[in-house]
């Protein structure tokens, strides 16, 4: 079981302790915070990006095709009304490397999204997740 402690500092600032690591969470100044850290909802996007990125790199390494550059960009579309929540997420995988085929890139992403990434599995139950793979500057 995972446990996270979120301790109030002051105003709208909190320290979230995750596996012994601290992340400061805060609100924007117009919401009473001091912008000392990210807001909670984007951390969901970060969790998704980190989960799938770790999977894809691990899978590509097993294929003996480690990229020269790898980045995962995660964008979430929020509702206008409260409670504001993500209604759609787009995950863009940016992969560069001469030894990576489109087939291997697609397979690594698919395995992460369909089999290994628990964050993706949870979020798919609540909203639509779109996938874009950019290999060496071209969408595949």
C-alpha positions as CSV (number, residue, x, y, z in Angstrom):
1,X,0.0,0.0,0.0
2,X,1.2,3.5,-0.9
3,X,0.8,6.3,1.7
4,X,1.2,10.0,1.1
5,X,1.2,12.6,3.8
6,X,0.1,16.1,2.9
7,X,0.9,18.6,5.7
8,X,-0.3,22.2,5.8
9,X,2.5,24.8,5.9
10,X,0.6,28.1,5.8
11,X,-1.9,30.0,3.6
12,X,-2.4,27.5,0.7
13,X,1.0,25.8,0.8
14,X,1.4,22.1,1.7
15,X,4.3,19.6,1.8
16,X,3.5,16.3,0.3
17,X,5.8,13.5,1.4
18,X,6.0,10.7,-1.0
19,X,8.5,7.8,-0.3
20,X,10.6,10.2,1.8
21,X,10.6,12.9,-0.9
22,X,9.0,16.3,-0.3
23,X,7.0,18.1,-3.0
24,X,5.6,21.5,-2.1
25,X,2.1,22.1,-3.4
26,X,0.6,25.6,-3.5
27,X,-2.1,27.7,-5.1
28,X,-1.7,30.7,-7.4
29,X,-1.6,34.1,-5.7
30,X,-5.1,34.9,-7.0
31,X,-6.3,31.8,-5.1
32,X,-4.6,32.8,-1.8
33,X,-1.3,31.0,-2.4
34,X,2.3,32.1,-3.1
35,X,3.0,29.9,-6.1
36,X,5.6,27.9,-4.1
37,X,4.9,24.7,-6.0
38,X,2.6,23.1,-8.5
39,X,-1.1,22.7,-8.2
40,X,-2.5,19.2,-7.4
41,X,-4.2,18.5,-10.8
42,X,-1.1,18.9,-12.9
43,X,0.6,16.4,-10.6
44,X,-1.8,13.8,-12.0
45,X,-0.5,14.6,-15.5
46,X,3.1,14.3,-14.2
47,X,2.3,10.9,-12.6
48,X,0.9,9.7,-16.0
49,X,3.9,11.0,-17.9
50,X,6.4,9.6,-15.4
51,X,4.7,6.2,-15.3
52,X,4.5,5.7,-19.1
53,X,7.9,7.2,-19.7
54,X,9.6,4.7,-17.3
55,X,7.8,1.9,-19.1
56,X,8.7,3.0,-22.6
57,X,12.4,3.6,-21.8
58,X,12.5,0.2,-20.1
59,X,10.9,-1.6,-23.0
60,X,13.1,0.2,-25.6
61,X,16.2,-0.8,-23.6
62,X,15.0,-4.4,-23.7
63,X,14.7,-4.1,-27.4
64,X,18.3,-2.8,-27.5
65,X,17.1,0.5,-29.0
66,X,17.8,3.2,-26.4
67,X,16.9,6.6,-27.8
68,X,19.2,9.6,-28.1
69,X,16.3,11.9,-26.9
70,X,13.1,11.0,-25.2
71,X,10.4,13.3,-23.8
72,X,6.7,12.8,-22.8
73,X,4.4,15.8,-23.0
74,X,1.1,15.4,-21.2
75,X,-1.7,17.9,-21.8
76,X,-5.0,17.9,-19.9
77,X,-8.2,19.6,-20.9
78,X,-10.2,20.9,-18.0
79,X,-13.9,21.5,-17.6
80,X,-15.1,25.1,-17.3
81,X,-17.4,24.4,-14.4
82,X,-16.5,23.3,-10.8
83,X,-15.4,20.8,-9.8
84,X,-12.8,21.5,-12.5
85,X,-11.6,18.1,-13.8
86,X,-9.7,16.7,-16.7
87,X,-12.1,15.5,-19.4
88,X,-9.4,14.6,-22.0
89,X,-5.7,14.0,-21.9
90,X,-3.2,13.9,-24.8
91,X,0.1,12.1,-24.3
92,X,2.8,13.0,-26.8
93,X,5.9,10.8,-27.0
94,X,8.9,12.5,-28.6
95,X,11.5,10.0,-29.5
96,X,14.7,10.6,-31.4
97,X,17.3,7.9,-32.4
98,X,18.7,6.4,-35.6
99,X,18.3,2.9,-34.4
100,X,14.6,3.1,-33.4
101,X,12.0,1.8,-35.8
102,X,8.5,3.1,-36.0
103,X,7.3,-0.5,-35.2
104,X,9.4,-0.6,-32.0
105,X,8.3,2.9,-30.9
106,X,4.6,2.0,-31.4
107,X,5.0,-1.4,-29.6
108,X,6.8,0.2,-26.6
109,X,4.1,2.9,-26.2
110,X,1.3,0.3,-26.7
111,X,2.7,-2.0,-24.1
112,X,3.0,0.8,-21.6
113,X,-0.5,2.1,-22.2
114,X,-2.3,-1.2,-22.5
115,X,-0.4,-3.4,-20.1
116,X,2.1,-1.8,-17.7
117,X,1.2,1.8,-16.7
118,X,-1.2,1.7,-13.7
119,X,-1.7,5.4,-13.8
120,X,-3.0,5.1,-17.4
121,X,-5.2,2.2,-16.5
122,X,-6.8,4.2,-13.7
123,X,-7.3,7.4,-15.7
124,X,-8.8,5.5,-18.7
125,X,-11.7,4.5,-16.6
126,X,-12.6,8.2,-16.1
127,X,-11.6,10.0,-19.3
128,X,-10.3,9.8,-22.8
129,X,-6.5,9.5,-23.3
130,X,-5.2,10.4,-26.8
131,X,-1.7,9.2,-27.9
132,X,0.7,10.9,-30.3
133,X,4.1,9.4,-31.2
134,X,6.7,11.7,-32.8
135,X,9.7,9.7,-34.0
136,X,12.6,11.8,-35.3
137,X,10.4,14.8,-35.8
138,X,7.6,13.0,-37.7
139,X,4.2,11.8,-36.3
140,X,3.9,8.0,-36.8
